[in-house]
Amino acid sequence: MKIFPAIDIKDKKCVRLVKGNFENKTEYEVSPIEQAGKYKDHGFKNLHIVDLDGALTGETVNLDIIQDIVGKFNLKVEVGGGIRNSNSIQKYFDAGVEKVILGSAAIKNKKFLKEACEKFPNKIALGLDAKDGYLSVSGWKESSNQLTIDYLKEVNDYGVSRLIYTDINRDGMKQSPNFDETSKVAEISNCPVIISGGVSSIADIKKAKNLSNVEGIIVGKAIYDGDIQLEELVREDA
């Protein structure tokens, strides 16, 4: 089970949102680079970064910070947030990022997803953010009216290397991930799944380990709020 500690960047700071709501955010004193260093010092190997400024603008706003993190700490970084064209994808790979996460742009335009997978083999992760079974797009502000499972079946053979499944209702709520829905997605998916949204305790990590076709889990707010200690969490990382 790969543990992905999370860093969400907004205005050069580490923040956490509740259910993806930009109006409901907590800012933390620690800088993204300091936080990444802390993860590295504890022995984590992977890192999940979301450029929230990028999600709002469609530009690689925090590319310099992400490049710094990759260069300094040699972590395997996956990054998402408003990546809408091949040029942005290339910039991240040039910065040393391991995987680029496509979300809204891939859901709105399946052709873009397919072409990205062909151009960057084994490098593209697909972010599926769902609310009540339906995919949400544009920073979770609008529903796509597409059922998650239906969309996944359509793109399953495109060559996505990793799927990140988030239940929006659980995100930032620390009420445990939606294991049932994640299991359904993992059962269908041709690539391994990462669980995201709602992790509240080490028990959630242990439960995730029993799911088939699940590669890892993203932990965010529970770390920042001190509900999960990094010393304890890294023991589950393999």
Secondary structure as UniProt FT lines:
FT   STRAND          2..10
FT   TURN            11..12
FT   STRAND          13..18
FT   TURN            19..20
FT   STRAND          21..28
FT   HELIX           32..42
FT   STRAND          46..51
FT   HELIX           52..57
FT   TURN            61..62
FT   HELIX           63..73
FT   STRAND          76..80
FT   HELIX           86..94
FT   TURN            95..96
FT   STRAND          99..102
FT   HELIX           104..108
FT   HELIX           110..119
FT   TURN            121..123
FT   STRAND          124..131
FT   TURN            132..133
FT   STRAND          134..137
FT   TURN            138..141
FT   STRAND          142..147
FT   HELIX           148..155
FT   TURN            156..157
FT   STRAND          162..167
FT   TURN            168..173
FT   HELIX           179..188
FT   STRAND          193..196
FT   HELIX           202..208
FT   TURN            209..210
FT   TURN            212..213
FT   STRAND          214..219
FT   HELIX           221..224
FT   TURN            225..226
FT   HELIX           230..234
FT   TURN            235..236
//
